[in-house]
Amino acid sequence: MAQAVRRNPLSALLNSDGKAHPVENTFAAATLVLGLVAFVTAMWHGLNVISAWTGLAGIITGAWGQFISATTSERFVLIIGLGAAAVGFYLGMAHGGLFG
């Protein structure tokens, strides 16, 4: 009955080597979410504190995630999240910085 067991489709995409990597997948997902929040909030001048801090957190988690990543799929998600986090961070800094 092995075919009856359902697998998470996202983890199946990230774990292309067939092994589970929960820590690496968590870093990839967190980087992507932080990057998207930083990128979206960077579009408004009044949300510069949120975009700067989430961008900085996304850059840090993405860098550590790249350091420990195990598969190419994880690295792909990390690079997308890192790029969005960096753009959000830099625009947040240009709009007023980390402390407003």
Secondary structure, DSSP 8 states (H G I E B T S, - for coil): -GGG----HHHHHH-TTSS--HHHHHHHHHHHHHHHHHHHHTTSGGGHHHHHHHHHHHHHHHHHHHHH--SHHHHHHHHHHHHHHHHHHHHHHHTT-TT-
